[in-house]
Amino acid sequence: MNVSGPGGATACRAFQREYPGAELVVLHDELESALGAVSVRGGDRGTKGHNGLRSLAKA
């Protein structure tokens, strides 16, 4: 997961060619949250030190 950006970007571009205007939704672990807790936030709030999210954001 730490270097998922290049593969994620490639998959996202391929998907967007097929479905123009589509957006990427990323589901990931959050070790600071309680088991079973779910939260939703926009991509403009940073990666909170999560290396996999940082890799996706850079790609």
ABEGO torsion letter per residue (X at the ends): XAAAAAAAAAAAAAAAAABBGBBBBBBBBBAABBBGBBBBBBAAAEAGGBAAAAAAAAX
